[in-house]
Amino acid sequence: MVAVFFTVRVRDQGRERFLEGLRKRARLVDKRKGFEKIDVLQDQKDPNRFVVLTWWADYQDFVAWQQSDEFAIAHSRSSELMAETNLEVFNVVLSEPVTEQPAD
């Protein structure tokens, strides 16, 4: 399993459009082989900075998504809103669910 961190800082005037685009996304990635889930995080100190975290069964599935027409379509709509971007891919070496809830 791999976790892909796409960090983006949007332009000041683009934040609401960026958030609206996320809420109304076409969900093209959802149908891709190996895609498991997406989490979008917003920085508490810088509200224009986000991390789009996607989870994939393996790296090859992510690369296939990046090279697809659907990827180009999904990302073409928001590129003008972005001031800075960075992409990092990590292998997941440990992932455990919570097995016990702490006592109150």
C-alpha positions in Angstrom: 0.0 0.0 0.0 1.2 3.6 -0.7 0.1 6.9 0.6 0.3 9.9 -1.8 0.6 13.4 -0.2 -0.2 16.2 -2.6 0.4 19.4 -0.8 -1.0 22.5 -2.4 -1.2 26.2 -1.4 -4.0 27.9 -3.2 -4.1 31.6 -4.1 -6.0 33.8 -1.6 -8.9 34.4 -3.9 -9.0 30.7 -5.0 -9.6 29.0 -1.6 -13.4 28.9 -1.8 -13.4 27.7 -5.4 -10.8 25.0 -4.5 -13.0 23.8 -1.6 -16.1 23.9 -3.8 -14.3 21.9 -6.5 -13.4 19.2 -3.9 -17.0 19.0 -2.7 -18.3 18.7 -6.3 -15.5 16.5 -7.6 -16.3 14.2 -10.5 -15.0 11.2 -8.5 -13.0 9.9 -11.5 -10.3 8.6 -9.3 -12.8 6.5 -7.3 -13.2 4.1 -10.2 -9.5 3.5 -10.7 -7.9 0.1 -10.0 -6.1 0.2 -6.6 -7.6 3.4 -5.4 -8.7 3.0 -1.7 -9.7 6.4 -0.4 -9.0 10.2 -0.3 -8.6 12.5 2.7 -8.3 16.2 2.3 -6.6 18.1 5.1 -6.5 21.9 5.7 -3.6 23.5 7.6 -4.8 25.0 10.9 -2.2 27.9 10.6 -2.5 28.5 6.9 -6.0 28.1 5.6 -4.8 28.3 2.0 -2.6 25.2 2.5 -4.1 21.7 1.9 -2.8 18.1 1.8 -4.8 15.8 -0.5 -3.9 12.4 0.8 -4.8 9.4 -1.4 -4.3 5.7 -0.5 -3.5 3.1 -3.2 -3.1 -0.6 -3.2 0.3 -0.2 -4.9 2.5 2.4 -6.6 1.8 1.1 -10.1 -1.9 1.8 -9.7 -1.1 5.4 -8.7 1.2 5.8 -11.7 -1.5 4.5 -14.0 -3.9 7.1 -12.6 -1.3 9.9 -13.1 -0.9 8.9 -16.7 -4.6 8.6 -17.4 -6.9 11.0 -19.3 -9.1 11.1 -16.3 -6.2 12.5 -14.2 -5.7 15.3 -16.7 -9.4 16.1 -16.7 -9.6 16.0 -12.9 -6.7 18.3 -12.4 -7.2 20.8 -15.2 -10.0 22.5 -13.4 -8.0 23.6 -10.4 -4.5 24.3 -11.7 -5.1 28.0 -12.0 -6.0 28.2 -8.3 -2.7 26.8 -7.1 0.2 28.9 -6.0 2.5 26.0 -4.9 2.4 22.3 -5.1 4.4 19.3 -3.9 4.0 15.6 -4.4 5.4 12.8 -2.1 4.7 9.1 -2.2 5.3 6.9 0.9 5.1 3.1 1.3 2.9 2.2 4.2 4.9 0.0 6.6 2.4 -0.2 9.4 -1.4 0.4 9.5 -3.4 -0.8 12.4 -7.0 -0.1 13.4 -7.9 0.9 16.9 -8.7 -2.4 18.7 -9.7 -1.0 22.1 -11.3 2.3 23.1 -9.7 4.0 26.1 -11.6 3.9 29.3 -13.3 7.2 30.4 
